[in-house]
């Protein structure tokens, strides 16, 4: 299972990605933009190759047991892994994007959100939600550009800082 855009390739995460991903997951500045809501394991303290490999094994086991999928993001221009995209589906899909800090900019994030439009069909989603804290200004610009809107808190959805894109809001290409 792979996805491709002009600049990026998404494919299932592998242990060979650990060294590149350690650069992303050991950076506390980048981590503040990550969404670890309801994660069984935390992102903090991923400061060794062994801890990164441990997380990758957890992600692969979760994929094998059909809980969620974690893709590595490869920047095709440098052939390096620069982060991950996680998706877990169902009618209400949840998307996570964890990237190195240099890639936390509107144009690159927009490209990831455009790739994620494929997830509506591939993961059988009516909507996709994504968390972006108010300080994630570039991410919020990209979300808005790609058709996401703030997800209001209700009795059934009480989480803060989420954005939603529904199937009806998909841009037709």
N, C-alpha and C positions, 0 to 999 in steps of 0.2 A: 504494500500500500504506500504509494508516494503521491505527492502533489508538487507542482512546479509553477513558478511564476518567472518573470523575466530575470530576476536577480537571485531567487532563492529556490532551494529544493527542500522539501519536507519528506523525511522517511523515518521509519521506526527507529527509535533510539537503540544503540548497541553499546556494548562495553568498550569498544574502540573509541567511542566519543568521550570517554571519561576525562581525559586530559584537557580537551578543549572546553568541556562543560564546567570543569572545576574553576576556570577563569570567570564564568558567569555566576556560579552558585557560591563562590567564596567571597564575592564582592558585596559588602554590606550596603553600599549605596544602591546597587542594582536591586538587591533583595527587598528594599522598601517598596518597590513597585510590584512585587510578586503577590499573587493571591493564594494564600494557603488556607483559606476558609475550608473547614471540614476535611482537611488532609489528615490521613492516619499517621503521617510522619512529617516532621518539620523540615524547613529549609535551612534553618540556622545551623551553624557549626559544621558546614560542609567545607572543611579546610584541609582535607587530605584526599589523595587519590582513592584511598580505600573507602572513605565515606561516600565519595561520588560514585564509585562502583557499586557500593551497597544500595544507594538510591536507584541507580539504573536497574539493578536486579529487581528491586521492589516494583519499579515501573513496568518492567517486562513481565513479571509475574502477574501484575494487575491486568495487563493486556491479555495474557494467556487465559486468565479467569474471566475475561470480558467485563471488567469493571470500568476501565478507561484505557485510552491509548495515549502514548507520549511519543511525539515525533521530534527528531532533531532537526534544527534549522541549519541548513548549510548555505553559507554565502558562496555562490558559484564563482564569484570573481577571485576569491582567495582560497577556495576549497577547504574552508574551516567551519566547524560547528560553532555557532554564535549564540545558541540558546535552544529552547524547546517550546513546543506547542502541545498542550494537553487538551483532549476533548473527551467528555463523556456525554453520551447521547440519551436518547429517549425523546419524548415529546418536548421536554424542557432541557436543552443541551447547555452545558457549561463549558466555556472556553477559557483557557489560561495561556498566557504567553510570557515566558521568562527569557529575557535576552540580556546580553552584555550591555552595559550602560551606553556605549557609543551608538547603539541601534535604537535607543529610546527616542525616536524622532518620528514626526508625522508621516513622512513619505514611506519609510520602511515599515512602520506599523500598519499603515493603510494597505500595503501590499500583503501583509499577513492576514488582515481582516478580509481582503478580497479572496484570498485562498480559502479562508474559512467558509465562504459562501457555499463551497462544495459540501460542507458538512451537513447542510440542511437535508440533502438527499442521502448522502452516504451514512449518516447516523440517524436518519429518520426523525429529524427535529422539526417542530413547528416554530420554535424560537431558539435563539442562542443568547445567553447572558454572559457578560464579561464585567469584572470588577476593575474600576479605575479610581484610585484615591484622588482627591481634589488636586494634589500636588503633581499628578501625572498629566500635566497640561498638554504635552505633545500627543499622548495617548488619547485623551479626550477629544482633541481636534481630529485625530484619525478615526475614532469611533463615529463621531458626528458626520464626517465626510462619507463614511461607508454605510450610513443609514441606521446607526444605533441611536437610541434615545434613552434618557434617564429612566430607570425602572423605579416607579414610585413605591414607597413602603406601604404595605397594607397589612391587614390581619393575617394574611397567608404568606406574605413576603416581607419579612422584617429586617432584611439586610441592607446595609448602607453602601452607597457608592457603586451600585450596579447599573449597567446599561443593557438594553435589550434590543434585539433585532428579530422581527417576526418574518415569517415566510412571505407575508404580503409586502414587507418593506425591502425585499431583495431587489437589488438593481438588476435590470434586464440588460444583458450585454449584446 
